[in-house]
Amino acid sequence: MSSAQGAVLLDGKAVEPETYTGDSITVEGAPGNPVTGEEGRFAVTGCGLWVQLPPLASGKHSLKIRGRSGDFSTGVDYALTATAASA
């Protein structure tokens, strides 16, 4: 985690990521899952840079995520459309 770096832009404005150094979490794998190939519950450590987005106004939004740690890097661009929930 010490080398992890990341950036998130929501509609062109930076959203500051939070660092989680490691929490124990339980994951339930479905039969034939592509990560482990096994089903059942697994105890793992969840860590990384995480972002909680604010509520989005109705309309179109762009979300850009970039990150890296060591020799791993990732990047994704999302085109989001938010609509108001009906009562």
HTML snippet that shows the backbone in 3Dmol.js (N, CA, C, O; Angstrom):
<script src="https://3Dmol.org/build/3Dmol-min.js"></script>
<div id="view" style="width:600px;height:400px;position:relative"></div>
<script>
const pdb = `
ATOM      1  N   MET A   1       0.809  -1.200   0.000  1.00  0.00           N
ATOM      2  CA  MET A   1       0.000   0.000   0.000  1.00  0.00           C
ATOM      3  C   MET A   1       0.850   1.262   0.000  1.00  0.00           C
ATOM      4  O   MET A   1       0.387   2.314  -0.440  1.00  0.00           O
ATOM      5  N   SER A   2       2.064   1.179   0.477  1.00  0.00           N
ATOM      6  CA  SER A   2       2.869   2.397   0.578  1.00  0.00           C
ATOM      7  C   SER A   2       3.176   2.995  -0.789  1.00  0.00           C
ATOM      8  O   SER A   2       3.418   4.198  -0.890  1.00  0.00           O
ATOM      9  N   SER A   3       3.173   2.185  -1.840  1.00  0.00           N
ATOM     10  CA  SER A   3       3.475   2.712  -3.169  1.00  0.00           C
ATOM     11  C   SER A   3       2.214   2.996  -3.990  1.00  0.00           C
ATOM     12  O   SER A   3       2.317   3.430  -5.137  1.00  0.00           O
ATOM     13  N   ALA A   4       1.035   2.762  -3.428  1.00  0.00           N
ATOM     14  CA  ALA A   4      -0.213   2.954  -4.168  1.00  0.00           C
ATOM     15  C   ALA A   4      -0.463   4.431  -4.435  1.00  0.00           C
ATOM     16  O   ALA A   4      -0.328   5.274  -3.547  1.00  0.00           O
ATOM     17  N   GLN A   5      -0.832   4.727  -5.684  1.00  0.00           N
ATOM     18  CA  GLN A   5      -1.179   6.082  -6.093  1.00  0.00           C
ATOM     19  C   GLN A   5      -2.425   6.003  -6.946  1.00  0.00           C
ATOM     20  O   GLN A   5      -2.612   5.047  -7.699  1.00  0.00           O
ATOM     21  N   GLY A   6      -3.273   7.001  -6.831  1.00  0.00           N
ATOM     22  CA  GLY A   6      -4.466   6.986  -7.656  1.00  0.00           C
ATOM     23  C   GLY A   6      -5.071   8.366  -7.786  1.00  0.00           C
ATOM     24  O   GLY A   6      -4.803   9.261  -6.985  1.00  0.00           O
ATOM     25  N   ALA A   7      -5.891   8.520  -8.809  1.00  0.00           N
ATOM     26  CA  ALA A   7      -6.597   9.764  -9.048  1.00  0.00           C
ATOM     27  C   ALA A   7      -7.981   9.444  -9.596  1.00  0.00           C
ATOM     28  O   ALA A   7      -8.156   8.513 -10.382  1.00  0.00           O
ATOM     29  N   VAL A   8      -8.955  10.230  -9.167  1.00  0.00           N
ATOM     30  CA  VAL A   8     -10.328  10.078  -9.645  1.00  0.00           C
ATOM     31  C   VAL A   8     -10.841  11.455 -10.034  1.00  0.00           C
ATOM     32  O   VAL A   8     -10.693  12.419  -9.283  1.00  0.00           O
ATOM     33  N   LEU A   9     -11.440  11.539 -11.201  1.00  0.00           N
ATOM     34  CA  LEU A   9     -12.074  12.770 -11.651  1.00  0.00           C
ATOM     35  C   LEU A   9     -13.550  12.491 -11.897  1.00  0.00           C
ATOM     36  O   LEU A   9     -13.899  11.592 -12.663  1.00  0.00           O
ATOM     37  N   LEU A  10     -14.409  13.257 -11.251  1.00  0.00           N
ATOM     38  CA  LEU A  10     -15.853  13.192 -11.459  1.00  0.00           C
ATOM     39  C   LEU A  10     -16.246  14.506 -12.132  1.00  0.00           C
ATOM     40  O   LEU A  10     -16.141  15.574 -11.529  1.00  0.00           O
ATOM     41  N   ASP A  11     -16.692  14.422 -13.367  1.00  0.00           N
ATOM     42  CA  ASP A  11     -17.033  15.608 -14.153  1.00  0.00           C
ATOM     43  C   ASP A  11     -15.875  16.608 -14.181  1.00  0.00           C
ATOM     44  O   ASP A  11     -16.086  17.818 -14.106  1.00  0.00           O
ATOM     45  N   GLY A  12     -14.651  16.087 -14.291  1.00  0.00           N
ATOM     46  CA  GLY A  12     -13.475  16.926 -14.404  1.00  0.00           C
ATOM     47  C   GLY A  12     -12.933  17.472 -13.095  1.00  0.00           C
ATOM     48  O   GLY A  12     -11.926  18.179 -13.096  1.00  0.00           O
ATOM     49  N   LYS A  13     -13.583  17.157 -11.969  1.00  0.00           N
ATOM     50  CA  LYS A  13     -13.135  17.642 -10.662  1.00  0.00           C
ATOM     51  C   LYS A  13     -12.575  16.480  -9.851  1.00  0.00           C
ATOM     52  O   LYS A  13     -13.146  15.390  -9.827  1.00  0.00           O
ATOM     53  N   ALA A  14     -11.453  16.728  -9.189  1.00  0.00           N
ATOM     54  CA  ALA A  14     -10.783  15.675  -8.410  1.00  0.00           C
ATOM     55  C   ALA A  14     -11.633  15.256  -7.211  1.00  0.00           C
ATOM     56  O   ALA A  14     -12.225  16.092  -6.528  1.00  0.00           O
ATOM     57  N   VAL A  15     -11.680  13.952  -6.971  1.00  0.00           N
ATOM     58  CA  VAL A  15     -12.299  13.372  -5.776  1.00  0.00           C
ATOM     59  C   VAL A  15     -11.176  12.669  -5.033  1.00  0.00           C
ATOM     60  O   VAL A  15     -10.521  11.790  -5.593  1.00  0.00           O
ATOM     61  N   GLU A  16     -10.946  13.041  -3.787  1.00  0.00           N
ATOM     62  CA  GLU A  16      -9.811  12.524  -3.027  1.00  0.00           C
ATOM     63  C   GLU A  16     -10.061  11.081  -2.574  1.00  0.00           C
ATOM     64  O   GLU A  16     -11.065  10.807  -1.917  1.00  0.00           O
ATOM     65  N   PRO A  17      -9.159  10.161  -2.918  1.00  0.00           N
ATOM     66  CA  PRO A  17      -9.321   8.774  -2.452  1.00  0.00           C
ATOM     67  C   PRO A  17      -8.906   8.628  -0.985  1.00  0.00           C
ATOM     68  O   PRO A  17      -8.092   9.394  -0.470  1.00  0.00           O
ATOM     69  N   GLU A  18      -9.483   7.637  -0.340  1.00  0.00           N
ATOM     70  CA  GLU A  18      -9.115   7.281   1.030  1.00  0.00           C
ATOM     71  C   GLU A  18      -8.283   6.007   0.965  1.00  0.00           C
ATOM     72  O   GLU A  18      -8.548   5.133   0.139  1.00  0.00           O
ATOM     73  N   THR A  19      -7.280   5.898   1.830  1.00  0.00           N
ATOM     74  CA  THR A  19      -6.418   4.721   1.862  1.00  0.00           C
ATOM     75  C   THR A  19      -6.903   3.764   2.947  1.00  0.00           C
ATOM     76  O   THR A  19      -7.069   4.154   4.103  1.00  0.00           O
ATOM     77  N   TYR A  20      -7.125   2.523   2.568  1.00  0.00           N
ATOM     78  CA  TYR A  20      -7.449   1.456   3.519  1.00  0.00           C
ATOM     79  C   TYR A  20      -6.287   0.476   3.494  1.00  0.00           C
ATOM     80  O   TYR A  20      -6.034  -0.173   2.479  1.00  0.00           O
ATOM     81  N   THR A  21      -5.586   0.372   4.608  1.00  0.00           N
ATOM     82  CA  THR A  21      -4.368  -0.433   4.640  1.00  0.00           C
ATOM     83  C   THR A  21      -4.629  -1.911   4.832  1.00  0.00           C
ATOM     84  O   THR A  21      -3.730  -2.719   4.598  1.00  0.00           O
ATOM     85  N   GLY A  22      -5.799  -2.289   5.239  1.00  0.00           N
ATOM     86  CA  GLY A  22      -6.097  -3.714   5.329  1.00  0.00           C
ATOM     87  C   GLY A  22      -7.130  -4.026   6.380  1.00  0.00           C
ATOM     88  O   GLY A  22      -6.874  -3.879   7.575  1.00  0.00           O
ATOM     89  N   ASP A  23      -8.284  -4.453   5.948  1.00  0.00           N
ATOM     90  CA  ASP A  23      -9.350  -4.916   6.813  1.00  0.00           C
ATOM     91  C   ASP A  23      -9.699  -6.334   6.394  1.00  0.00           C
ATOM     92  O   ASP A  23      -9.696  -6.662   5.208  1.00  0.00           O
ATOM     93  N   SER A  24      -9.996  -7.162   7.368  1.00  0.00           N
ATOM     94  CA  SER A  24     -10.419  -8.524   7.079  1.00  0.00           C
ATOM     95  C   SER A  24     -11.862  -8.486   6.574  1.00  0.00           C
ATOM     96  O   SER A  24     -12.741  -7.923   7.227  1.00  0.00           O
ATOM     97  N   ILE A  25     -12.095  -9.085   5.413  1.00  0.00           N
ATOM     98  CA  ILE A  25     -13.439  -9.159   4.853  1.00  0.00           C
ATOM     99  C   ILE A  25     -13.717 -10.592   4.411  1.00  0.00           C
ATOM    100  O   ILE A  25     -12.794 -11.373   4.183  1.00  0.00           O
ATOM    101  N   THR A  26     -14.979 -10.922   4.297  1.00  0.00           N
ATOM    102  CA  THR A  26     -15.385 -12.244   3.829  1.00  0.00           C
ATOM    103  C   THR A  26     -15.987 -12.104   2.440  1.00  0.00           C
ATOM    104  O   THR A  26     -16.861 -11.268   2.208  1.00  0.00           O
ATOM    105  N   VAL A  27     -15.513 -12.930   1.524  1.00  0.00           N
ATOM    106  CA  VAL A  27     -15.998 -12.939   0.146  1.00  0.00           C
ATOM    107  C   VAL A  27     -16.667 -14.279  -0.098  1.00  0.00           C
ATOM    108  O   VAL A  27     -16.152 -15.319   0.311  1.00  0.00           O
ATOM    109  N   GLU A  28     -17.808 -14.258  -0.760  1.00  0.00           N
ATOM    110  CA  GLU A  28     -18.478 -15.514  -1.102  1.00  0.00           C
ATOM    111  C   GLU A  28     -18.373 -15.732  -2.600  1.00  0.00           C
ATOM    112  O   GLU A  28     -18.925 -14.964  -3.389  1.00  0.00           O
ATOM    113  N   GLY A  29     -17.664 -16.780  -2.986  1.00  0.00           N
ATOM    114  CA  GLY A  29     -17.463 -17.090  -4.397  1.00  0.00           C
ATOM    115  C   GLY A  29     -18.575 -17.968  -4.936  1.00  0.00           C
ATOM    116  O   GLY A  29     -18.975 -18.942  -4.298  1.00  0.00           O
ATOM    117  N   ALA A  30     -19.070 -17.620  -6.111  1.00  0.00           N
ATOM    118  CA  ALA A  30     -20.082 -18.419  -6.799  1.00  0.00           C
ATOM    119  C   ALA A  30     -19.397 -19.586  -7.489  1.00  0.00           C
ATOM    120  O   ALA A  30     -18.202 -19.513  -7.773  1.00  0.00           O
ATOM    121  N   PRO A  31     -20.121 -20.653  -7.762  1.00  0.00           N
ATOM    122  CA  PRO A  31     -19.516 -21.782  -8.473  1.00  0.00           C
ATOM    123  C   PRO A  31     -18.877 -21.329  -9.785  1.00  0.00           C
ATOM    124  O   PRO A  31     -19.503 -20.611 -10.566  1.00  0.00           O
ATOM    125  N   GLY A  32     -17.641 -21.743 -10.027  1.00  0.00           N
ATOM    126  CA  GLY A  32     -16.945 -21.417 -11.260  1.00  0.00           C
ATOM    127  C   GLY A  32     -16.503 -19.971 -11.364  1.00  0.00           C
ATOM    128  O   GLY A  32     -16.249 -19.483 -12.466  1.00  0.00           O
ATOM    129  N   ASN A  33     -16.403 -19.262 -10.217  1.00  0.00           N
ATOM    130  CA  ASN A  33     -16.023 -17.855 -10.306  1.00  0.00           C
ATOM    131  C   ASN A  33     -14.642 -17.720 -10.926  1.00  0.00           C
ATOM    132  O   ASN A  33     -13.793 -18.588 -10.723  1.00  0.00           O
ATOM    133  N   PRO A  34     -14.398 -16.648 -11.680  1.00  0.00           N
ATOM    134  CA  PRO A  34     -13.138 -16.523 -12.424  1.00  0.00           C
ATOM    135  C   PRO A  34     -11.931 -16.156 -11.562  1.00  0.00           C
ATOM    136  O   PRO A  34     -10.801 -16.224 -12.047  1.00  0.00           O
ATOM    137  N   VAL A  35     -12.132 -15.767 -10.299  1.00  0.00           N
ATOM    138  CA  VAL A  35     -11.000 -15.367  -9.457  1.00  0.00           C
ATOM    139  C   VAL A  35     -10.306 -16.577  -8.860  1.00  0.00           C
ATOM    140  O   VAL A  35      -9.092 -16.728  -8.998  1.00  0.00           O
ATOM    141  N   THR A  36     -11.075 -17.451  -8.191  1.00  0.00           N
ATOM    142  CA  THR A  36     -10.470 -18.623  -7.544  1.00  0.00           C
ATOM    143  C   THR A  36     -10.894 -19.931  -8.182  1.00  0.00           C
ATOM    144  O   THR A  36     -10.251 -20.958  -7.964  1.00  0.00           O
ATOM    145  N   GLY A  37     -11.977 -19.915  -8.976  1.00  0.00           N
ATOM    146  CA  GLY A  37     -12.493 -21.142  -9.566  1.00  0.00           C
ATOM    147  C   GLY A  37     -13.255 -21.995  -8.570  1.00  0.00           C
ATOM    148  O   GLY A  37     -13.691 -23.098  -8.901  1.00  0.00           O
ATOM    149  N   GLU A  38     -13.420 -21.493  -7.351  1.00  0.00           N
ATOM    150  CA  GLU A  38     -14.100 -22.251  -6.298  1.00  0.00           C
ATOM    151  C   GLU A  38     -15.284 -21.465  -5.764  1.00  0.00           C
ATOM    152  O   GLU A  38     -15.349 -20.241  -5.874  1.00  0.00           O
ATOM    153  N   GLU A  39     -16.214 -22.204  -5.186  1.00  0.00           N
ATOM    154  CA  GLU A  39     -17.329 -21.552  -4.519  1.00  0.00           C
ATOM    155  C   GLU A  39     -17.105 -21.603  -3.016  1.00  0.00           C
ATOM    156  O   GLU A  39     -16.249 -22.343  -2.531  1.00  0.00           O
ATOM    157  N   GLY A  40     -17.872 -20.821  -2.290  1.00  0.00           N
ATOM    158  CA  GLY A  40     -17.777 -20.823  -0.831  1.00  0.00           C
ATOM    159  C   GLY A  40     -17.256 -19.506  -0.292  1.00  0.00           C
ATOM    160  O   GLY A  40     -16.947 -18.579  -1.041  1.00  0.00           O
ATOM    161  N   ARG A  41     -17.167 -19.448   1.031  1.00  0.00           N
ATOM    162  CA  ARG A  41     -16.717 -18.231   1.709  1.00  0.00           C
ATOM    163  C   ARG A  41     -15.220 -18.259   1.935  1.00  0.00           C
ATOM    164  O   ARG A  41     -14.644 -19.293   2.274  1.00  0.00           O
ATOM    165  N   PHE A  42     -14.589 -17.086   1.739  1.00  0.00           N
ATOM    166  CA  PHE A  42     -13.151 -16.943   1.917  1.00  0.00           C
ATOM    167  C   PHE A  42     -12.870 -15.712   2.760  1.00  0.00           C
ATOM    168  O   PHE A  42     -13.489 -14.666   2.562  1.00  0.00           O
ATOM    169  N   ALA A  43     -11.947 -15.828   3.690  1.00  0.00           N
ATOM    170  CA  ALA A  43     -11.474 -14.664   4.433  1.00  0.00           C
ATOM    171  C   ALA A  43     -10.298 -14.076   3.664  1.00  0.00           C
ATOM    172  O   ALA A  43      -9.337 -14.783   3.361  1.00  0.00           O
ATOM    173  N   VAL A  44     -10.370 -12.788   3.350  1.00  0.00           N
ATOM    174  CA  VAL A  44      -9.330 -12.105   2.600  1.00  0.00           C
ATOM    175  C   VAL A  44      -9.068 -10.750   3.244  1.00  0.00           C
ATOM    176  O   VAL A  44      -9.787 -10.325   4.148  1.00  0.00           O
ATOM    177  N   THR A  45      -8.040 -10.091   2.768  1.00  0.00           N
ATOM    178  CA  THR A  45      -7.747  -8.741   3.235  1.00  0.00           C
ATOM    179  C   THR A  45      -8.142  -7.756   2.144  1.00  0.00           C
ATOM    180  O   THR A  45      -7.695  -7.866   1.003  1.00  0.00           O
ATOM    181  N   GLY A  46      -8.977  -6.800   2.503  1.00  0.00           N
ATOM    182  CA  GLY A  46      -9.376  -5.757   1.579  1.00  0.00           C
ATOM    183  C   GLY A  46      -8.549  -4.515   1.840  1.00  0.00           C
ATOM    184  O   GLY A  46      -8.540  -3.992   2.954  1.00  0.00           O
ATOM    185  N   CYS A  47      -7.861  -4.048   0.829  1.00  0.00           N
ATOM    186  CA  CYS A  47      -7.050  -2.843   0.988  1.00  0.00           C
ATOM    187  C   CYS A  47      -7.049  -2.083  -0.328  1.00  0.00           C
ATOM    188  O   CYS A  47      -7.477  -2.604  -1.358  1.00  0.00           O
ATOM    189  N   GLY A  48      -6.577  -0.880  -0.290  1.00  0.00           N
ATOM    190  CA  GLY A  48      -6.463  -0.108  -1.522  1.00  0.00           C
ATOM    191  C   GLY A  48      -6.886   1.316  -1.336  1.00  0.00           C
ATOM    192  O   GLY A  48      -7.095   1.790  -0.219  1.00  0.00           O
ATOM    193  N   LEU A  49      -7.007   1.988  -2.451  1.00  0.00           N
ATOM    194  CA  LEU A  49      -7.503   3.356  -2.483  1.00  0.00           C
ATOM    195  C   LEU A  49      -8.974   3.297  -2.878  1.00  0.00           C
ATOM    196  O   LEU A  49      -9.319   2.713  -3.905  1.00  0.00           O
ATOM    197  N   TRP A  50      -9.821   3.886  -2.087  1.00  0.00           N
ATOM    198  CA  TRP A  50     -11.265   3.830  -2.303  1.00  0.00           C
ATOM    199  C   TRP A  50     -11.823   5.245  -2.359  1.00  0.00           C
ATOM    200  O   TRP A  50     -11.304   6.156  -1.714  1.00  0.00           O
ATOM    201  N   VAL A  51     -12.881   5.417  -3.134  1.00  0.00           N
ATOM    202  CA  VAL A  51     -13.538   6.711  -3.268  1.00  0.00           C
ATOM    203  C   VAL A  51     -15.030   6.512  -3.063  1.00  0.00           C
ATOM    204  O   VAL A  51     -15.635   5.590  -3.610  1.00  0.00           O
ATOM    205  N   GLN A  52     -15.613   7.405  -2.257  1.00  0.00           N
ATOM    206  CA  GLN A  52     -17.068   7.442  -2.122  1.00  0.00           C
ATOM    207  C   GLN A  52     -17.550   8.670  -2.873  1.00  0.00           C
ATOM    208  O   GLN A  52     -17.156   9.794  -2.561  1.00  0.00           O
ATOM    209  N   LEU A  53     -18.397   8.454  -3.858  1.00  0.00           N
ATOM    210  CA  LEU A  53     -18.895   9.558  -4.662  1.00  0.00           C
ATOM    211  C   LEU A  53     -20.051  10.245  -3.955  1.00  0.00           C
ATOM    212  O   LEU A  53     -20.832   9.599  -3.257  1.00  0.00           O
ATOM    213  N   PRO A  54     -20.158  11.565  -4.137  1.00  0.00           N
ATOM    214  CA  PRO A  54     -21.327  12.260  -3.601  1.00  0.00           C
ATOM    215  C   PRO A  54     -22.553  11.888  -4.424  1.00  0.00           C
ATOM    216  O   PRO A  54     -22.416  11.365  -5.531  1.00  0.00           O
ATOM    217  N   PRO A  55     -23.758  12.150  -3.899  1.00  0.00           N
ATOM    218  CA  PRO A  55     -24.958  11.907  -4.711  1.00  0.00           C
ATOM    219  C   PRO A  55     -24.863  12.706  -6.016  1.00  0.00           C
ATOM    220  O   PRO A  55     -24.456  13.868  -6.020  1.00  0.00           O
ATOM    221  N   LEU A  56     -25.238  12.070  -7.099  1.00  0.00           N
ATOM    222  CA  LEU A  56     -25.147  12.717  -8.409  1.00  0.00           C
ATOM    223  C   LEU A  56     -26.468  13.366  -8.781  1.00  0.00           C
ATOM    224  O   LEU A  56     -27.537  12.788  -8.584  1.00  0.00           O
ATOM    225  N   ALA A  57     -26.380  14.578  -9.322  1.00  0.00           N
ATOM    226  CA  ALA A  57     -27.565  15.242  -9.857  1.00  0.00           C
ATOM    227  C   ALA A  57     -28.029  14.483 -11.101  1.00  0.00           C
ATOM    228  O   ALA A  57     -27.236  13.812 -11.761  1.00  0.00           O
ATOM    229  N   SER A  58     -29.310  14.595 -11.410  1.00  0.00           N
ATOM    230  CA  SER A  58     -29.834  13.958 -12.623  1.00  0.00           C
ATOM    231  C   SER A  58     -29.081  14.482 -13.834  1.00  0.00           C
ATOM    232  O   SER A  58     -28.786  15.673 -13.937  1.00  0.00           O
ATOM    233  N   GLY A  59     -28.779  13.577 -14.740  1.00  0.00           N
ATOM    234  CA  GLY A  59     -28.098  13.969 -15.966  1.00  0.00           C
ATOM    235  C   GLY A  59     -26.882  13.108 -16.240  1.00  0.00           C
ATOM    236  O   GLY A  59     -26.678  12.073 -15.605  1.00  0.00           O
ATOM    237  N   LYS A  60     -26.084  13.549 -17.190  1.00  0.00           N
ATOM    238  CA  LYS A  60     -24.902  12.785 -17.610  1.00  0.00           C
ATOM    239  C   LYS A  60     -23.680  13.222 -16.816  1.00  0.00           C
ATOM    240  O   LYS A  60     -23.511  14.399 -16.496  1.00  0.00           O
ATOM    241  N   HIS A  61     -22.824  12.234 -16.503  1.00  0.00           N
ATOM    242  CA  HIS A  61     -21.611  12.479 -15.733  1.00  0.00           C
ATOM    243  C   HIS A  61     -20.476  11.627 -16.300  1.00  0.00           C
ATOM    244  O   HIS A  61     -20.707  10.585 -16.914  1.00  0.00           O
ATOM    245  N   SER A  62     -19.244  12.095 -16.079  1.00  0.00           N
ATOM    246  CA  SER A  62     -18.088  11.286 -16.461  1.00  0.00           C
ATOM    247  C   SER A  62     -17.282  10.979 -15.203  1.00  0.00           C
ATOM    248  O   SER A  62     -17.131  11.824 -14.320  1.00  0.00           O
ATOM    249  N   LEU A  63     -16.771   9.761 -15.141  1.00  0.00           N
ATOM    250  CA  LEU A  63     -15.960   9.310 -14.024  1.00  0.00           C
ATOM    251  C   LEU A  63     -14.705   8.662 -14.588  1.00  0.00           C
ATOM    252  O   LEU A  63     -14.787   7.698 -15.350  1.00  0.00           O
ATOM    253  N   LYS A  64     -13.542   9.192 -14.214  1.00  0.00           N
ATOM    254  CA  LYS A  64     -12.260   8.661 -14.692  1.00  0.00           C
ATOM    255  C   LYS A  64     -11.454   8.205 -13.480  1.00  0.00           C
ATOM    256  O   LYS A  64     -11.278   8.958 -12.522  1.00  0.00           O
ATOM    257  N   ILE A  65     -10.967   6.965 -13.530  1.00  0.00           N
ATOM    258  CA  ILE A  65     -10.209   6.379 -12.428  1.00  0.00           C
ATOM    259  C   ILE A  65      -8.871   5.903 -12.958  1.00  0.00           C
ATOM    260  O   ILE A  65      -8.810   5.202 -13.968  1.00  0.00           O
ATOM    261  N   ARG A  66      -7.802   6.283 -12.279  1.00  0.00           N
ATOM    262  CA  ARG A  66      -6.448   5.835 -12.607  1.00  0.00           C
ATOM    263  C   ARG A  66      -5.761   5.421 -11.323  1.00  0.00           C
ATOM    264  O   ARG A  66      -5.915   6.081 -10.296  1.00  0.00           O
ATOM    265  N   GLY A  67      -5.003   4.333 -11.370  1.00  0.00           N
ATOM    266  CA  GLY A  67      -4.275   3.906 -10.181  1.00  0.00           C
ATOM    267  C   GLY A  67      -3.100   3.024 -10.523  1.00  0.00           C
ATOM    268  O   GLY A  67      -3.042   2.401 -11.584  1.00  0.00           O
ATOM    269  N   ARG A  68      -2.145   2.987  -9.572  1.00  0.00           N
ATOM    270  CA  ARG A  68      -1.010   2.084  -9.755  1.00  0.00           C
ATOM    271  C   ARG A  68      -0.360   1.798  -8.415  1.00  0.00           C
ATOM    272  O   ARG A  68      -0.431   2.590  -7.475  1.00  0.00           O
ATOM    273  N   SER A  69       0.273   0.645  -8.363  1.00  0.00           N
ATOM    274  CA  SER A  69       1.053   0.219  -7.202  1.00  0.00           C
ATOM    275  C   SER A  69       2.051  -0.813  -7.710  1.00  0.00           C
ATOM    276  O   SER A  69       1.663  -1.840  -8.267  1.00  0.00           O
ATOM    277  N   GLY A  70       3.324  -0.540  -7.517  1.00  0.00           N
ATOM    278  CA  GLY A  70       4.343  -1.449  -8.026  1.00  0.00           C
ATOM    279  C   GLY A  70       4.232  -1.574  -9.536  1.00  0.00           C
ATOM    280  O   GLY A  70       4.196  -0.567 -10.244  1.00  0.00           O
ATOM    281  N   ASP A  71       4.176  -2.821 -10.037  1.00  0.00           N
ATOM    282  CA  ASP A  71       4.082  -3.025 -11.486  1.00  0.00           C
ATOM    283  C   ASP A  71       2.643  -3.189 -11.973  1.00  0.00           C
ATOM    284  O   ASP A  71       2.423  -3.539 -13.133  1.00  0.00           O
ATOM    285  N   PHE A  72       1.662  -2.941 -11.105  1.00  0.00           N
ATOM    286  CA  PHE A  72       0.245  -3.040 -11.473  1.00  0.00           C
ATOM    287  C   PHE A  72      -0.304  -1.644 -11.716  1.00  0.00           C
ATOM    288  O   PHE A  72      -0.050  -0.724 -10.939  1.00  0.00           O
ATOM    289  N   SER A  73      -1.054  -1.491 -12.791  1.00  0.00           N
ATOM    290  CA  SER A  73      -1.743  -0.221 -13.026  1.00  0.00           C
ATOM    291  C   SER A  73      -3.113  -0.506 -13.608  1.00  0.00           C
ATOM    292  O   SER A  73      -3.341  -1.549 -14.222  1.00  0.00           O
ATOM    293  N   THR A  74      -4.019   0.436 -13.406  1.00  0.00           N
ATOM    294  CA  THR A  74      -5.374   0.281 -13.913  1.00  0.00           C
ATOM    295  C   THR A  74      -5.922   1.644 -14.302  1.00  0.00           C
ATOM    296  O   THR A  74      -5.505   2.668 -13.759  1.00  0.00           O
ATOM    297  N   GLY A  75      -6.834   1.653 -15.219  1.00  0.00           N
ATOM    298  CA  GLY A  75      -7.498   2.878 -15.633  1.00  0.00           C
ATOM    299  C   GLY A  75      -8.824   2.544 -16.268  1.00  0.00           C
ATOM    300  O   GLY A  75      -8.935   1.588 -17.036  1.00  0.00           O
ATOM    301  N   VAL A  76      -9.829   3.331 -15.945  1.00  0.00           N
ATOM    302  CA  VAL A  76     -11.156   3.088 -16.508  1.00  0.00           C
ATOM    303  C   VAL A  76     -11.884   4.424 -16.626  1.00  0.00           C
ATOM    304  O   VAL A  76     -11.718   5.306 -15.784  1.00  0.00           O
ATOM    305  N   ASP A  77     -12.686   4.565 -17.668  1.00  0.00           N
ATOM    306  CA  ASP A  77     -13.524   5.740 -17.873  1.00  0.00           C
ATOM    307  C   ASP A  77     -14.973   5.276 -17.927  1.00  0.00           C
ATOM    308  O   ASP A  77     -15.307   4.330 -18.641  1.00  0.00           O
ATOM    309  N   TYR A  78     -15.820   5.943 -17.172  1.00  0.00           N
ATOM    310  CA  TYR A  78     -17.246   5.618 -17.164  1.00  0.00           C
ATOM    311  C   TYR A  78     -18.047   6.803 -17.672  1.00  0.00           C
ATOM    312  O   TYR A  78     -17.729   7.950 -17.357  1.00  0.00           O
ATOM    313  N   ALA A  79     -19.082   6.537 -18.456  1.00  0.00           N
ATOM    314  CA  ALA A  79     -20.087   7.529 -18.828  1.00  0.00           C
ATOM    315  C   ALA A  79     -21.333   7.148 -18.043  1.00  0.00           C
ATOM    316  O   ALA A  79     -21.941   6.109 -18.300  1.00  0.00           O
ATOM    317  N   LEU A  80     -21.711   7.985 -17.089  1.00  0.00           N
ATOM    318  CA  LEU A  80     -22.835   7.684 -16.189  1.00  0.00           C
ATOM    319  C   LEU A  80     -24.026   8.564 -16.514  1.00  0.00           C
ATOM    320  O   LEU A  80     -23.870   9.720 -16.905  1.00  0.00           O
ATOM    321  N   THR A  81     -25.220   8.007 -16.349  1.00  0.00           N
ATOM    322  CA  THR A  81     -26.455   8.781 -16.447  1.00  0.00           C
ATOM    323  C   THR A  81     -27.235   8.544 -15.169  1.00  0.00           C
ATOM    324  O   THR A  81     -27.610   7.414 -14.856  1.00  0.00           O
ATOM    325  N   ALA A  82     -27.477   9.624 -14.429  1.00  0.00           N
ATOM    326  CA  ALA A  82     -28.232   9.537 -13.179  1.00  0.00           C
ATOM    327  C   ALA A  82     -29.643  10.029 -13.414  1.00  0.00           C
ATOM    328  O   ALA A  82     -29.864  11.027 -14.100  1.00  0.00           O
ATOM    329  N   THR A  83     -30.596   9.315 -12.836  1.00  0.00           N
ATOM    330  CA  THR A  83     -32.001   9.742 -12.911  1.00  0.00           C
ATOM    331  C   THR A  83     -32.560   9.799 -11.506  1.00  0.00           C
ATOM    332  O   THR A  83     -32.124   9.060 -10.623  1.00  0.00           O
ATOM    333  N   ALA A  84     -33.522  10.675 -11.301  1.00  0.00           N
ATOM    334  CA  ALA A  84     -34.149  10.807 -10.000  1.00  0.00           C
ATOM    335  C   ALA A  84     -34.992   9.561  -9.713  1.00  0.00           C
ATOM    336  O   ALA A  84     -35.674   9.039 -10.595  1.00  0.00           O
ATOM    337  N   ALA A  85     -34.930   9.103  -8.473  1.00  0.00           N
ATOM    338  CA  ALA A  85     -35.750   7.947  -8.073  1.00  0.00           C
ATOM    339  C   ALA A  85     -37.208   8.386  -7.968  1.00  0.00           C
ATOM    340  O   ALA A  85     -37.510   9.487  -7.510  1.00  0.00           O
ATOM    341  N   SER A  86     -38.103   7.500  -8.403  1.00  0.00           N
ATOM    342  CA  SER A  86     -39.527   7.818  -8.299  1.00  0.00           C
ATOM    343  C   SER A  86     -40.044   7.361  -6.941  1.00  0.00           C
ATOM    344  O   SER A  86     -39.594   6.356  -6.391  1.00  0.00           O
ATOM    345  N   ALA A  87     -40.975   8.102  -6.425  1.00  0.00           N
ATOM    346  CA  ALA A  87     -41.520   7.810  -5.086  1.00  0.00           C
ATOM    347  C   ALA A  87     -42.536   6.712  -5.113  1.00  0.00           C
ATOM    348  O   ALA A  87     -43.084   6.351  -4.072  1.00  0.00           O
TER     349      ALA A  87
END
`;
const viewer = $3Dmol.createViewer("view");
viewer.addModel(pdb, "pdb");
viewer.setStyle({}, {cartoon: {color: "spectrum"}});
viewer.zoomTo();
viewer.render();
</script>
